């Protein structure tokens, strides 16, 4: 009786070489062909996808830049809009003030014309100022009586409620010994 021993050749040099059978070789080549046929289109799809991702990333960067630029323009537009509103308000305010000044000017210029027409000879007006409803006329006269007659002439105009001489001083530096300076207050 013959005994069969199990051949346990653990060392590769001692193992007998087995040649693949036709079926397993054919199956291996089929697997390799399937892998190549599947992986090649997948690699091409990945390459095309990467290319499209780069293109889209570039376009996205461009769009982001445009959005930043648009945000800057909107902020500038808002600033210009506020500046325009401020300018409009200032223009309106200045127009109102101009109308008030023009009204006052015609009112004051009418008074000024009357004040200057009432001047007696040897009398000069040096300054006319307005403080509220009171006009102050500062001037020079050849004598105190000329200053008083000027105040009377202003009273006779009928344009002023009150006419008061607040200051009547002798001019010491004047060669005319009777010369005086005066301040007359006219209340509208």
Secondary structure, DSSP 8 states (H G I E B T S, - for coil): ----------SGGGS------HHHHHHHHHHHHHHHHHHHHHHHHHHHHHHHHHHHHHHHHHHHHHHHHHHHHHHHHHHHHHHHHHHHHHHHHHHHHHHHHHHHHHHHHHHHHHHHHT--TTEEEEEEEEETTEEEEEEEESSHHHHHHHHHHHHHHS--SEEEEEEEEE-TTSSSTT-EEEEEEEE-
